[in-house]
Amino acid sequence: MVRVLEKRLGALPVVAEFGRRLRIAEIVDELCPVREVAWISHGEVIEALVANRLTAPAPLVRVEEWAAAMAVEEAYGIEPHLLNDDRIARALDAVAPRLDAIIGSAGAAAISEFGVDAARLHWDMTSISLYGAYPDPDGDYPAPRWGHPKDRRPDLRQVQTGLAVSGDGGIPVFHRAYDGGAGEVAQVTGAMTALKKIAGPRTFLLVGDSKLISYTNAAAMTAQGAGFVAPLAASRVPAGLFAALPAGAGTEVDYVAARDAGKPAAARASYRVLEDEAGMDLHGPRKTDPVVHLRRILVYSSANAAGQGKARAAKLAKAATELDKLVRTAGTRFHPDAEAVAARVQAIAARRRAGKYLRTAITAGPAGKPILAWRFDQDAIDADAAADGWYALLTNLEPGQAGPEQVFRRYKGQHVIERRYGEFKGPLAVAPLFLKTNRRITALITVICLALLIFCLAERQVRKALAPHAEMMTGLPGYGTAPARPTGRTIFQALAGLRLIPAHDGNPATIPKPAGVQARLLDLLDIDISRPRWLIK
């Protein structure tokens, strides 16, 4: 028998400790018990899969080989051969019917055990592309369907996932899988109801994107005492609302976007806010439905204004180039008559979205040759430019609960959920997926979300411990000696090099003493890998 001289330990001690505090294995085993003769429980399998996602994200194959190379047996007491494909499939099948309870219990554990403040939650949905046809999906679970994929893979079917993260550290306290073709607007009420159960008696604020805004959602959240903030889709903004505002309208907000933190003050984006006293009324589908009145907060962003102005100038420049070419080719074999020239003008206007600014005249020249004259209407351009940088936020919060500036600040935390989805599909390698059934896909999404929960809790704990140092530290991968804010990605990358020497010749398993950034991170995470609990179950 060949003796293994060394195994990779990586971040297993961190994952195991955070998993223990979240009671992942216990929750699963309470809800999905196995027969007493089973070698390992479903909870142990799920906990091992969570560790797999966090230490070696890859398609869910050869987990047994991963466990043999990693110190899974020492950290979890699980023999690698027990994590074979059949055992993993049976565990995923077993937990699938109890996912709501597992998700709720894990989210509640994160709030209670780690002190996560769930007073403000950010909600959004994303798509997950799937390989495979899935011709006969199980009707009890989200069905793979064609949809509008966020990863621009229209050739693949998809399922969708909704995620709610806390304003405190961006912790994903709730998630749910949906059909690939499910409309985002229709999922908000169900998610809000589930979140109220997780949050308990606390009141909470739900922050989302424009798809959160509908009569049904607003009425349900208001009726249940849940506050919300979301942007109003540009298509629903009353015509002329922003253009009618006087120059410099609104009150300056002392807010620095994360992307501007390292820039000099003059180069940072500026923001102004004001309340539209008229607000906005949402009407129900029936005449008897009570009107839901919402406050409308108008926000100006200099960064948005600059971006919109630059984008408009670029599209008009491209349109001008194409129109000038059309002037030269009008009457040739490419555009022989006025109808052909008009059709080409219309195509250019649509492609470059310049129709509202474009003014044209097509006249007949010598021998009936069409002549095109065109110009951009500067008044129309100026009218649009006057609205640059403005957007509207809707909320059901009373003025006494949050003034315009407070509403704006609460909404600006929405970027954190985009970052979590980036990690969901990046470091944790969620997409694309291929499993035999949509039942197992749904269960695996929960496994990945539990991994994301630990990933984010570790980041939050390190940053809280570094609060006296402005959440900065040196030695992180990719930063060298430059100070940087730790992220879940850099924390797990830094710990990936930890190793373990298995027990041999009567000697217990040992872990070479970590040094440098690894030792610093373990100290910040309050993980002592010299304790025997990492070497025995």
Buried (B, 14 or more C-beta within 10 A) or exposed (E): EEEEEEBBBBBBBBBBBBBBBBBBBBBBBBBBEBEEEEEBBBBBBBBBBBBBBBBBBEEBEBBBEBBBBBBBBBBBEBBBEBBBEEBBBBBBBBBBBBBEBBBBBBBBBBBEBBEBBBBBBBBBBBBBBBBBEBEEBBEEBBBBBEBEBBBEBEEBBBBBBBBBBBBBBBBBBBBBBBBBBBEBBEBBBEBBEBBBEBBEEEEBBBBBBBBBBBBBBBBBBBEEEBBBBBBBEEEEBEEEBBBEBEEEBBEEBEBBBEEBEEEEEEEBBBBBBBBBEEEBEBEBEEEEEEEBEBBBBBBBBBBBBEBBBEEBEEBBEBBBEBBEEBEEBBBEEEBBBBEBBBEBBEEBBEEBEBEEBBEBEBEEEEEEBBBBEBEBEEEEBEBBBBBBBBBBBBBBBEEEEBBBBBBBBBBBBBBBBEBBBEBBBEBBBBBBBEBEBBBBBBBBBBBBBBBBBBBBBBBBBBBBBBEEEEBBBBBBBEBEEEEBBBBBBBBBBBBBEBEBBBEEEEEEBEBEEBEEBBEBBBEBBEBEBEEEEBBEE
